[in-house]
Amino acid sequence: MERDRRSFRVALVADRFINPSPGEVDAIAVLLEVDWGVIQLPTEHYPKEVAAPLLEQVAEQTEEFHRRGYDLVVIGGHPGLDAALASAGVPQLDHIEAANAKELRDFLRRRPLPPAAKN
Amino acid sequence: MAHCLLNQNAKVYGGARCPGIYSPLVQVLREQGWRMEQLPCPELAFTGLNRFWAVREQYDTAAYRRHCGRLAAVVAGALDTHVRAGSDVVLVGLEGSPSMGVCITSSDPQRGGRPLWPDGTEELTEGEGIFMEELRAELRSRGIAEPRRIGITHQLPDHDATTERTRLEAFLRN
């Protein structure tokens, strides 16, 4: 069996940072560079009845990562995310509204080693 | 796209092929101008990160199908938004997965009990994963045209990166 290569680091990322318009911050490029995984937040233009159950799924999956000691951050955010996370029992996560790739890279590189990675 | 293609941390332990994002897929999608949207991982939400490796038969229970059906309804709502807007939508699954396989899933009717079994590929078999089945059923029930689908092969023993890239490029161009 191959070695498991997971990073134990997961970012909840706004859609606009995953599918950026020209000139906007491309979080995928940075996350690839610093070895983070992604949970994508619903696209901002989804109606509430579509976005709300997607956020519920995001929160349930985030809760599992939180419980197992993975590092979690929010890049960008989404209206309703904080409430969905709170409903799933996830405490407030560190958050960044990255103005550029360097700011995002520096933020992620400053993160401590997550507990799950120490096991 | 299957959740784990953007987040290998969701894989069953021993299954993460890279730290986070599976870059070969992202590269081809972006080169060809596709937007990316990530599906929820049905196994992560149901059995958690410390789940055992499992085959299709172990997941094929009424409770897991209800869970997949609930997720499929959420995904179908999002997908419908794009279809109504006239977007071309494709599904990218994961070959070999009991949940996300498109053409290849894993099967072993005898597997169960204490998780001791030799490494091997005998469990790989033609067929689709349970979530993919439930998603197709949900789309049918809503009258939404079934998107074209393809599966990433990086966890199959005969995976070849060049072949996969060529296959993906041709699929996305069509």
Boltz contact constraints between the chains, C-beta under 6 A:
constraints:
  - contact:
      token1: [A, 1]
      token2: [B, 14]
      max_distance: 6.0
  - contact:
      token1: [A, 1]
      token2: [B, 119]
      max_distance: 6.0
  - contact:
      token1: [A, 4]
      token2: [B, 13]
      max_distance: 6.0
  - contact:
      token1: [A, 4]
      token2: [B, 14]
      max_distance: 6.0
  - contact:
      token1: [A, 4]
      token2: [B, 16]
      max_distance: 6.0
  - contact:
      token1: [A, 5]
      token2: [B, 16]
      max_distance: 6.0
  - contact:
      token1: [A, 5]
      token2: [B, 18]
      max_distance: 6.0
  - contact:
      token1: [A, 5]
      token2: [B, 19]
      max_distance: 6.0
  - contact:
      token1: [A, 6]
      token2: [B, 8]
      max_distance: 6.0
  - contact:
      token1: [A, 6]
      token2: [B, 9]
      max_distance: 6.0
  - contact:
      token1: [A, 6]
      token2: [B, 16]
      max_distance: 6.0
  - contact:
      token1: [A, 7]
      token2: [B, 19]
      max_distance: 6.0
  - contact:
      token1: [A, 7]
      token2: [B, 20]
      max_distance: 6.0
  - contact:
      token1: [A, 10]
      token2: [B, 9]
      max_distance: 6.0
  - contact:
      token1: [A, 18]
      token2: [B, 36]
      max_distance: 6.0
  - contact:
      token1: [A, 19]
      token2: [B, 35]
      max_distance: 6.0
  - contact:
      token1: [A, 32]
      token2: [B, 21]
      max_distance: 6.0
  - contact:
      token1: [A, 32]
      token2: [B, 23]
      max_distance: 6.0
  - contact:
      token1: [A, 35]
      token2: [B, 19]
      max_distance: 6.0
  - contact:
      token1: [A, 35]
      token2: [B, 20]
      max_distance: 6.0
  - contact:
      token1: [A, 36]
      token2: [B, 20]
      max_distance: 6.0
  - contact:
      token1: [A, 37]
      token2: [B, 7]
      max_distance: 6.0
  - contact:
      token1: [A, 37]
      token2: [B, 8]
      max_distance: 6.0
  - contact:
      token1: [A, 37]
      token2: [B, 9]
      max_distance: 6.0
  - contact:
      token1: [A, 37]
      token2: [B, 20]
      max_distance: 6.0
  - contact:
      token1: [A, 38]
      token2: [B, 6]
      max_distance: 6.0
  - contact:
      token1: [A, 38]
      token2: [B, 7]
      max_distance: 6.0
  - contact:
      token1: [A, 40]
      token2: [B, 38]
      max_distance: 6.0
  - contact:
      token1: [A, 50]
      token2: [B, 77]
      max_distance: 6.0
  - contact:
      token1: [A, 50]
      token2: [B, 78]
      max_distance: 6.0
  - contact:
      token1: [A, 50]
      token2: [B, 81]
      max_distance: 6.0
  - contact:
      token1: [A, 53]
      token2: [B, 74]
      max_distance: 6.0
  - contact:
      token1: [A, 54]
      token2: [B, 74]
      max_distance: 6.0
  - contact:
      token1: [A, 57]
      token2: [B, 40]
      max_distance: 6.0
  - contact:
      token1: [A, 60]
      token2: [B, 45]
      max_distance: 6.0
  - contact:
      token1: [A, 61]
      token2: [B, 44]
      max_distance: 6.0
  - contact:
      token1: [A, 61]
      token2: [B, 45]
      max_distance: 6.0
  - contact:
      token1: [A, 64]
      token2: [B, 48]
      max_distance: 6.0
  - contact:
      token1: [A, 64]
      token2: [B, 49]
      max_distance: 6.0
  - contact:
      token1: [A, 68]
      token2: [B, 49]
      max_distance: 6.0
